[in-house]
Amino acid sequence: MLAEQAHRTANDLSVVMAALHLAKTRPREGADRLETAMNQVMALAAAQRLLIPPMASCRRDVGDLVERVCRQISLARLAPNGIDLHVAADACIMDATTAWAVAAIIAELLNNAARHAFKDRTGTVRVELRYRNDFLIARVVDDGVGSGRRPDMRQVRAGSGAGVGSSIVHALARSVDATFERSASPDGTTAEFWLHVERSSLCA
């Protein structure tokens, strides 16, 4: 999906620019800031490589992919801002294209939390990926600003003028016949989606 890739690249470049700006404006911390920026760039590049859509029909452990993507996003966007990330993902061998879509949705939800949830404060994001009764269930929970301060993904429709990231989440969910829900409260936000997975996919 070209829109997803372009949007992700633009967001990644904004992170790099912010890190370099900090290094420029704080010369006494220049060396440390430059090292931080270099580490962020490497993590963003690693996440980009992991999220390249598969070109051939194959199978992949979606749990492993999600853990690896989350690790790189944490290094690039969460940890430098004092945001903790906790990931718990079940192993599930499935079609690589579906695994990629699941990981891409979670990546976009994490990026959304990094941009909007904490408003210059620290906090925690939790990612869960569970296989239960022939369904793969993914949940991204943050303890950020919660309701009334962020775009409502439930209302997103293509061409509605809502955020590009929200549109991408819904498009990716539709591409794998997943159901997406988001709820917010003053204590934070929970985004959840689930899709049916045949037993033949060898989820464990």
Secondary structure, 3 states (H helix, E strand, C coil): CHHHHHHHHHHHHHHHHHHHHHHHHCHHHHHHHHHHHHHHHHHHHHHHHHCCCCCCCCEEEHHHHHHHHHHHHHHHHHHHHCEEEEEEECCEEEEHHHHHHHHHHHHHHHHHHHHHCCCCCCEEEEEEEEEECCEEEEEEEECCCCCCCCCCHHHCCCCCCCCHHHHHHHHHHHHCCCEEEEEEECCEEEEEEEEECCHHHCEC
